[in-house]
Amino acid sequence: MTAAASSDADLIAAHAGGDPHAFSELVRRHRDRMWAVALRTLRDPEEAADALQEAFISAFRAAGSFRAESQVTTWLHRIVVNACLDRVRRRQSRPTVPLPEAGPGEPVAPRDAMSERETHLVVQEALSSLPEEQRAPIVLVDVEGYSVAETAKLLGIAEGTVKSRCARGRAKLAKVLGHLRNPSAVANVPDAGVDVRKQRQVEGR
């Protein structure tokens, strides 16, 4: 069986057994999805790239302890999320650059490329302001579309904890982003990846 035809679990086992090519194949398969998770969590390409590199190094070293109690993708997601949260904690003390305030009376419609970009930055800043224990579940549930149960497994916490942290985080986002409310407000939040329909589905679980 070639490396490309092997299952993820087979590749992990082969890597642990000394196969020099198995882990490279695993990275090739899942790099794009892991990159998306890192970028949406950190909102900074350079930070995301560094976090992803750290995560794959950790996975490379820890592959021998993988016990197949979960899917390999779940295991990788957990490592990537943890690497991102580590970087969030390290950069919390860094100063942030305040966003320019829009002048009074400026119309919010019609929306053009500049207003779209400004809205994206405002929502991004709001997400960045959340504590990491709230931000990570919101990114996984509302951005990545994972279920509450899947998110709980990824983060190693209870499902009820995921729900409560998402609820608190959404409440804070609603306050911070209240000034964006207008007839097209529902379209504003998804610009930064927060899917309102998914959010409502999660809250109804």
Backbone as CSV, one residue per row, in Angstrom:
resi,resn,N_x,N_y,N_z,CA_x,CA_y,CA_z,C_x,C_y,C_z
1,MET,0.849,-1.191,0.000,0.000,0.000,0.000,0.886,1.243,0.000
2,THR,0.621,2.172,-0.927,1.416,3.383,-0.993,1.000,4.337,0.104
3,ALA,1.874,5.322,0.387,1.566,6.296,1.422,0.307,7.063,1.082
4,ALA,0.126,7.407,-0.208,-1.048,8.177,-0.614,-2.330,7.401,-0.410
5,ALA,-2.263,6.065,-0.478,-3.452,5.240,-0.334,-3.680,4.804,1.101
6,SER,-2.751,5.075,1.992,-2.879,4.669,3.385,-3.870,5.561,4.114
7,SER,-4.470,5.028,5.173,-5.345,5.834,6.009,-4.490,6.744,6.882
8,ASP,-5.142,7.742,7.481,-4.415,8.637,8.381,-3.790,7.861,9.532
9,ALA,-4.560,6.930,10.084,-4.055,6.132,11.204,-2.863,5.283,10.771
10,ASP,-2.913,4.756,9.544,-1.789,3.976,9.026,-0.535,4.847,8.914
11,LEU,-0.731,6.073,8.470,0.410,6.973,8.315,1.030,7.319,9.662
12,ILE,0.177,7.537,10.670,0.699,7.814,12.007,1.515,6.626,12.507
13,ALA,0.972,5.442,12.312,1.669,4.235,12.755,2.985,4.048,12.003
14,ALA,2.941,4.311,10.692,4.158,4.167,9.889,5.210,5.181,10.320
15,HIS,4.779,6.392,10.595,5.712,7.417,11.068,6.345,7.003,12.389
16,ALA,5.508,6.535,13.305,6.028,6.094,14.602,6.991,4.923,14.439
17,GLY,6.778,4.154,13.355,7.650,3.012,13.109,8.913,3.353,12.344
18,GLY,9.074,4.612,11.987,10.312,5.030,11.341,10.215,5.361,9.869
19,ASP,9.018,5.322,9.286,8.860,5.668,7.875,9.153,7.165,7.699
20,PRO,10.149,7.534,6.896,10.534,8.947,6.770,9.574,9.778,5.922
21,HIS,8.641,9.130,5.229,7.754,9.849,4.316,6.309,9.934,4.823
22,ALA,5.972,9.138,5.822,4.571,9.038,6.251,4.037,10.361,6.797
23,PHE,4.796,11.018,7.631,4.290,12.255,8.233,4.156,13.362,7.194
24,SER,5.046,13.394,6.221,4.949,14.385,5.150,3.646,14.219,4.377
25,GLU,3.249,12.985,4.159,1.984,12.727,3.476,0.802,13.184,4.323
26,LEU,0.894,12.963,5.617,-0.173,13.403,6.523,-0.300,14.927,6.496
27,VAL,0.827,15.602,6.513,0.813,17.070,6.439,0.228,17.531,5.118
28,ARG,0.625,16.886,4.027,0.105,17.269,2.713,-1.417,17.159,2.661
29,ARG,-1.958,16.118,3.273,-3.401,15.897,3.257,-4.177,16.978,4.023
30,HIS,-3.623,17.381,5.148,-4.421,18.201,6.067,-3.899,19.621,6.267
31,ARG,-2.850,19.977,5.565,-2.244,21.298,5.757,-3.237,22.439,5.495
32,ASP,-3.969,22.355,4.399,-4.877,23.455,4.043,-5.958,23.664,5.093
33,ARG,-6.548,22.564,5.560,-7.601,22.695,6.574,-7.031,23.194,7.895
34,MET,-5.868,22.707,8.278,-5.257,23.174,9.514,-4.853,24.648,9.415
35,TRP,-4.411,25.054,8.220,-4.071,26.459,8.000,-5.313,27.335,8.163
36,ALA,-6.442,26.883,7.641,-7.683,27.649,7.766,-8.073,27.817,9.230
37,VAL,-7.921,26.764,10.012,-8.243,26.836,11.440,-7.324,27.841,12.132
38,ALA,-6.024,27.761,11.852,-5.066,28.666,12.491,-5.323,30.116,12.098
39,LEU,-5.588,30.345,10.813,-5.788,31.720,10.349,-7.055,32.322,10.934
40,ARG,-8.120,31.545,10.991,-9.371,32.067,11.526,-9.310,32.258,13.034
41,THR,-8.459,31.503,13.686,-8.322,31.667,15.132,-7.462,32.876,15.476
42,LEU,-6.373,33.068,14.736,-5.418,34.118,15.067,-5.616,35.406,14.267
43,ARG,-6.241,35.312,13.099,-6.500,36.491,12.262,-5.223,37.230,11.879
44,ASP,-4.150,36.505,11.755,-2.878,37.116,11.368,-2.082,36.044,10.623
45,PRO,-1.820,36.248,9.331,-1.149,35.202,8.545,0.192,34.773,9.108
46,GLU,0.992,35.736,9.569,2.303,35.376,10.110,2.171,34.579,11.398
47,GLU,1.263,35.030,12.280,1.032,34.297,13.528,0.487,32.900,13.221
48,ALA,-0.430,32.826,12.265,-1.033,31.535,11.909,0.011,30.583,11.344
49,ALA,0.886,31.111,10.499,1.936,30.266,9.916,2.869,29.728,11.000
50,ASP,3.230,30.592,11.946,4.107,30.159,13.035,3.408,29.118,13.911
51,ALA,2.122,29.370,14.208,1.370,28.429,15.038,1.238,27.079,14.347
52,LEU,0.999,27.113,13.035,0.854,25.857,12.295,2.155,25.081,12.280
53,GLN,3.264,25.786,12.107,4.562,25.118,12.137,4.809,24.484,13.503
54,GLU,4.508,25.231,14.564,4.678,24.697,15.912,3.784,23.477,16.130
55,ALA,2.563,23.554,15.596,1.620,22.450,15.777,2.107,21.185,15.075
56,PHE,2.597,21.331,13.853,3.069,20.153,13.125,4.339,19.576,13.760
57,ILE,5.170,20.430,14.316,6.345,19.923,15.035,5.905,19.128,16.263
58,SER,4.909,19.668,16.979,4.382,18.956,18.151,3.763,17.632,17.746
59,ALA,3.002,17.642,16.638,2.374,16.406,16.168,3.435,15.398,15.745
60,PHE,4.484,15.865,15.081,5.572,14.997,14.648,6.189,14.280,15.842
61,ARG,6.394,15.048,16.916,7.036,14.477,18.098,6.099,13.588,18.906
62,ALA,4.786,13.925,18.873,3.836,13.202,19.719,3.138,12.055,19.004
63,ALA,3.458,11.845,17.738,2.746,10.831,16.958,2.846,9.444,17.578
64,GLY,3.966,9.172,18.225,4.133,7.852,18.827,3.170,7.589,19.963
65,SER,2.602,8.645,20.562,1.661,8.476,21.678,0.206,8.479,21.219
66,PHE,-0.019,8.612,19.897,-1.391,8.596,19.384,-1.987,7.204,19.579
67,ARG,-3.170,7.155,20.216,-3.767,5.868,20.566,-5.041,5.556,19.788
68,ALA,-5.334,6.348,18.749,-6.498,6.092,17.896,-7.807,6.129,18.668
69,GLU,-7.846,6.873,19.788,-9.095,7.032,20.519,-10.000,8.069,19.861
70,SER,-9.447,8.816,18.912,-10.209,9.784,18.125,-9.656,9.755,16.708
71,GLN,-10.312,10.470,15.809,-9.818,10.566,14.445,-8.499,11.340,14.434
72,VAL,-7.653,11.027,13.475,-6.385,11.744,13.352,-6.640,13.228,13.122
73,THR,-7.672,13.552,12.323,-7.974,14.961,12.071,-8.376,15.682,13.354
74,THR,-9.122,15.003,14.218,-9.498,15.599,15.506,-8.267,15.842,16.353
75,TRP,-7.380,14.882,16.362,-6.119,15.003,17.112,-5.300,16.179,16.582
76,LEU,-5.201,16.310,15.265,-4.452,17.408,14.667,-5.105,18.757,14.972
77,HIS,-6.452,18.810,14.870,-7.153,20.043,15.180,-6.869,20.495,16.610
78,ARG,-6.878,19.557,17.533,-6.638,19.906,18.928,-5.235,20.499,19.099
79,ILE,-4.256,19.895,18.432,-2.888,20.394,18.527,-2.778,21.789,17.916
80,VAL,-3.443,22.007,16.766,-3.391,23.317,16.110,-4.074,24.377,16.970
81,VAL,-5.250,24.052,17.500,-5.967,25.011,18.349,-5.139,25.358,19.577
82,ASN,-4.532,24.361,20.197,-3.709,24.620,21.379,-2.504,25.497,21.037
83,ALA,-1.898,25.264,19.872,-0.771,26.098,19.452,-1.218,27.539,19.238
84,CYS,-2.419,27.710,18.681,-2.957,29.059,18.467,-3.235,29.747,19.802
85,LEU,-3.835,29.015,20.728,-4.145,29.607,22.031,-2.876,29.969,22.791
86,ASP,-1.836,29.178,22.618,-0.553,29.515,23.246,-0.031,30.845,22.714
87,ARG,-0.181,31.059,21.412,0.278,32.320,20.815,-0.606,33.482,21.254
88,VAL,-1.912,33.233,21.403,-2.808,34.283,21.888,-2.381,34.721,23.276
89,ARG,-2.084,33.749,24.135,-1.668,34.085,25.495,-0.357,34.872,25.497
90,ARG,0.547,34.511,24.602,1.841,35.194,24.566,1.737,36.629,24.058
91,ARG,0.771,36.885,23.210,0.678,38.224,22.629,-0.343,39.123,23.319
92,GLN,-0.978,38.648,24.374,-2.018,39.435,25.029,-1.506,40.766,25.551
93,SER,-0.236,40.805,25.930,0.309,42.037,26.494,0.781,43.019,25.430
94,ARG,0.711,42.609,24.159,1.166,43.510,23.109,0.140,44.619,22.879
95,PRO,0.581,45.856,22.632,-0.366,46.940,22.364,-1.060,46.752,21.025
96,THR,-2.301,47.176,20.955,-3.066,47.095,19.721,-3.206,48.481,19.115
97,VAL,-3.339,48.521,17.809,-3.515,49.788,17.110,-4.997,50.084,17.006
98,PRO,-5.461,51.227,17.564,-6.891,51.524,17.512,-7.367,51.736,16.088
99,LEU,-8.568,51.262,15.807,-9.156,51.447,14.494,-9.715,52.858,14.374
100,PRO,-9.622,53.476,13.192,-10.195,54.812,13.025,-11.702,54.769,13.137
101,GLU,-12.262,55.783,13.794,-13.704,55.847,13.944,-14.319,56.497,12.725
102,ALA,-15.475,55.991,12.334,-16.187,56.579,11.212,-16.789,57.903,11.643
103,GLY,-16.793,58.859,10.756,-17.348,60.170,11.069,-18.847,60.095,11.243
104,PRO,-19.433,61.012,12.023,-20.878,60.997,12.245,-21.639,61.273,10.962
105,GLY,-22.709,60.564,10.813,-23.578,60.815,9.679,-23.158,60.132,8.402
106,GLU,-22.059,59.350,8.439,-21.639,58.663,7.226,-22.598,57.520,6.927
107,PRO,-23.045,57.415,5.701,-24.013,56.357,5.375,-23.368,54.986,5.423
108,VAL,-24.137,53.992,5.851,-23.629,52.628,5.883,-23.979,51.905,4.600
109,ALA,-24.802,52.492,3.773,-25.190,51.882,2.512,-25.176,52.966,1.444
110,PRO,-24.841,52.663,0.189,-24.488,51.318,-0.247,-23.105,50.891,0.240
111,ARG,-22.904,49.607,0.422,-21.639,49.105,0.916,-20.684,48.927,-0.248
112,ASP,-19.478,49.433,-0.132,-18.468,49.266,-1.157,-17.306,48.475,-0.572
113,ALA,-16.257,48.370,-1.356,-15.125,47.556,-0.911,-14.508,48.098,0.368
114,MET,-14.438,49.431,0.475,-13.838,50.018,1.668,-14.676,49.746,2.909
115,SER,-15.993,49.915,2.808,-16.845,49.678,3.972,-16.857,48.206,4.349
116,GLU,-16.779,47.335,3.349,-16.698,45.902,3.634,-15.438,45.605,4.432
117,ARG,-14.325,46.212,4.006,-13.054,45.985,4.683,-13.093,46.534,6.100
118,GLU,-13.674,47.713,6.275,-13.755,48.302,7.601,-14.601,47.449,8.539
119,THR,-15.721,46.954,8.015,-16.578,46.087,8.827,-15.835,44.821,9.220
120,HIS,-15.119,44.253,8.268,-14.334,43.039,8.544,-13.331,43.299,9.662
121,LEU,-12.640,44.443,9.611,-11.638,44.762,10.621,-12.265,44.973,11.990
122,VAL,-13.442,45.620,12.013,-14.114,45.863,13.291,-14.520,44.540,13.936
123,VAL,-15.102,43.652,13.148,-15.530,42.354,13.693,-14.315,41.526,14.091
124,GLN,-13.259,41.603,13.285,-12.027,40.889,13.621,-11.472,41.373,14.954
125,GLU,-11.480,42.689,15.148,-10.988,43.258,16.399,-11.853,42.802,17.571
126,ALA,-13.171,42.726,17.332,-14.082,42.282,18.390,-13.790,40.839,18.781
127,LEU,-13.567,39.976,17.780,-13.219,38.589,18.074,-11.903,38.509,18.841
128,SER,-10.950,39.349,18.449,-9.645,39.330,19.097,-9.725,39.761,20.559
129,SER,-10.757,40.554,20.879,-10.878,41.070,22.244,-11.444,40.038,23.217
130,LEU,-11.999,38.951,22.687,-12.581,37.934,23.561,-11.488,37.145,24.273
131,PRO,-11.759,36.714,25.497,-10.816,35.795,26.164,-10.672,34.522,25.340
132,GLU,-9.486,33.933,25.352,-9.274,32.778,24.485,-10.221,31.627,24.775
133,GLU,-10.661,31.484,26.046,-11.547,30.355,26.351,-12.928,30.531,25.726
134,GLN,-13.281,31.781,25.370,-14.534,32.029,24.662,-14.308,32.089,23.152
135,ARG,-13.182,32.630,22.770,-12.914,32.818,21.348,-12.760,31.486,20.622
136,ALA,-12.029,30.553,21.216,-11.783,29.271,20.550,-13.083,28.523,20.261
137,PRO,-14.009,28.374,21.230,-15.268,27.696,20.904,-16.073,28.424,19.835
138,ILE,-16.087,29.759,19.867,-16.855,30.513,18.870,-16.269,30.306,17.475
139,VAL,-14.942,30.319,17.377,-14.312,30.094,16.079,-14.648,28.700,15.561
140,LEU,-14.545,27.702,16.429,-14.794,26.324,15.996,-16.256,26.091,15.638
141,VAL,-17.178,26.640,16.454,-18.603,26.391,16.225,-19.168,27.306,15.142
142,ASP,-18.946,28.611,15.281,-19.586,29.571,14.387,-18.818,29.807,13.097
143,VAL,-17.504,29.616,13.135,-16.700,29.847,11.935,-16.447,28.546,11.193
144,GLU,-15.926,27.550,11.918,-15.581,26.284,11.285,-16.783,25.364,11.089
145,GLY,-17.863,25.623,11.827,-19.068,24.819,11.645,-19.070,23.494,12.387
146,TYR,-18.204,23.344,13.379,-18.211,22.118,14.166,-19.416,22.103,15.098
147,SER,-19.863,20.910,15.433,-20.950,20.786,16.402,-20.408,21.050,17.800
148,VAL,-21.314,21.242,18.743,-20.904,21.444,20.124,-20.129,20.220,20.625
149,ALA,-20.618,19.030,20.278,-19.951,17.803,20.721,-18.530,17.702,20.148
150,GLU,-18.389,18.026,18.854,-17.068,17.962,18.225,-16.120,18.994,18.838
151,THR,-16.651,20.174,19.090,-15.835,21.230,19.692,-15.382,20.835,21.089
152,ALA,-16.279,20.216,21.844,-15.923,19.765,23.186,-14.758,18.778,23.138
153,LYS,-14.783,17.869,22.155,-13.695,16.896,22.020,-12.397,17.582,21.611
154,LEU,-12.499,18.538,20.685,-11.306,19.226,20.214,-10.611,19.990,21.338
155,LEU,-11.416,20.630,22.184,-10.860,21.469,23.243,-10.677,20.725,24.555
156,GLY,-11.205,19.499,24.626,-11.066,18.723,25.852,-11.876,19.261,27.006
157,ILE,-13.067,19.809,26.704,-13.948,20.348,27.741,-15.339,19.765,27.567
158,ALA,-16.213,19.994,28.543,-17.568,19.458,28.489,-18.415,20.227,27.476
159,GLU,-19.444,19.557,26.941,-20.330,20.207,25.976,-21.025,21.415,26.595
160,GLY,-21.440,21.284,27.857,-22.083,22.403,28.529,-21.156,23.604,28.648
161,THR,-19.866,23.334,28.814,-18.890,24.419,28.896,-18.759,25.118,27.551
162,VAL,-18.780,24.337,26.469,-18.735,24.928,25.128,-19.930,25.861,24.929
163,LYS,-21.125,25.388,25.291,-22.331,26.197,25.106,-22.282,27.479,25.919
164,SER,-21.858,27.373,27.170,-21.843,28.560,28.025,-20.793,29.563,27.564
165,ARG,-19.634,29.062,27.130,-18.598,29.981,26.659,-18.996,30.656,25.356
166,CYS,-19.651,29.898,24.483,-20.143,30.499,23.241,-21.193,31.566,23.541
167,ALA,-22.076,31.266,24.484,-23.141,32.216,24.821,-22.549,33.501,25.392
168,ARG,-21.567,33.372,26.279,-20.948,34.569,26.858,-20.183,35.360,25.801
169,GLY,-19.493,34.638,24.938,-18.743,35.319,23.884,-19.655,36.034,22.911
170,ARG,-20.755,35.399,22.530,-21.696,36.038,21.607,-22.334,37.262,22.233
171,ALA,-22.603,37.189,23.530,-23.193,38.339,24.214,-22.228,39.528,24.183
172,LYS,-20.941,39.254,24.382,-19.955,40.333,24.326,-19.829,40.888,22.914
173,LEU,-19.851,40.001,21.920,-19.765,40.457,20.538,-20.972,41.313,20.177
174,ALA,-22.141,40.926,20.669,-23.356,41.689,20.371,-23.254,43.112,20.906
175,LYS,-22.659,43.263,22.093,-22.509,44.604,22.671,-21.484,45.421,21.895
176,VAL,-20.355,44.787,21.596,-19.286,45.507,20.910,-19.684,45.895,19.496
177,LEU,-20.456,45.019,18.852,-20.807,45.242,17.451,-22.192,45.854,17.276
178,GLY,-22.775,46.323,18.370,-24.122,46.876,18.292,-24.240,48.041,17.330
179,HIS,-23.158,48.831,17.187,-23.212,49.997,16.307,-23.273,49.623,14.839
180,LEU,-23.022,48.342,14.524,-23.088,47.907,13.135,-24.503,47.536,12.706
181,ARG,-25.410,47.524,13.679,-26.764,47.088,13.353,-27.434,48.088,12.423
182,ASN,-27.983,47.546,11.334,-28.718,48.321,10.343,-29.561,47.323,9.565
183,PRO,-30.328,47.723,8.573,-31.171,46.752,7.857,-30.425,45.571,7.276
184,SER,-29.120,45.722,7.010,-28.347,44.594,6.476,-27.387,44.040,7.506
185,ALA,-27.697,44.226,8.781,-26.755,43.845,9.844,-26.460,42.365,9.848
186,VAL,-27.437,41.542,9.455,-27.208,40.100,9.468,-26.060,39.742,8.558
187,ALA,-25.854,40.566,7.500,-24.771,40.260,6.569,-23.424,40.722,7.083
188,ASN,-23.412,41.580,8.106,-22.141,42.123,8.577,-21.295,41.087,9.281
189,VAL,-21.905,40.325,10.182,-21.124,39.397,10.992,-20.482,38.304,10.166
190,PRO,-21.186,37.671,9.186,-20.524,36.630,8.422,-19.312,37.103,7.652
191,ASP,-19.152,38.432,7.433,-17.961,38.901,6.737,-16.704,38.483,7.463
192,ALA,-16.805,38.330,8.799,-15.631,37.895,9.568,-15.726,36.432,9.918
193,GLY,-16.667,35.731,9.289,-16.732,34.296,9.462,-17.751,33.812,10.451
194,VAL,-18.515,34.696,11.105,-19.490,34.246,12.077,-20.804,34.032,11.355
195,ASP,-21.229,32.807,11.203,-22.421,32.461,10.457,-23.620,32.518,11.389
196,VAL,-24.518,33.462,11.136,-25.661,33.662,12.023,-26.567,32.443,12.024
197,ARG,-26.755,31.845,10.853,-27.626,30.665,10.810,-27.053,29.519,11.619
198,LYS,-25.728,29.320,11.522,-25.096,28.272,12.323,-25.227,28.589,13.800
199,GLN,-25.070,29.891,14.119,-25.166,30.302,15.521,-26.534,29.953,16.083
200,ARG,-27.598,30.249,15.300,-28.936,29.962,15.774,-29.164,28.459,15.926
201,GLN,-28.575,27.685,14.984,-28.722,26.241,15.083,-28.053,25.717,16.342
202,VAL,-26.837,26.269,16.635,-26.119,25.835,17.832,-26.892,26.172,19.085
203,GLU,-27.434,27.384,19.131,-28.161,27.811,20.323,-29.414,26.986,20.521
204,GLY,-29.912,26.386,19.421,-31.117,25.591,19.547,-30.864,24.159,19.928
205,ARG,-29.537,23.819,19.986,-29.214,22.438,20.329,-29.506,22.160,21.787
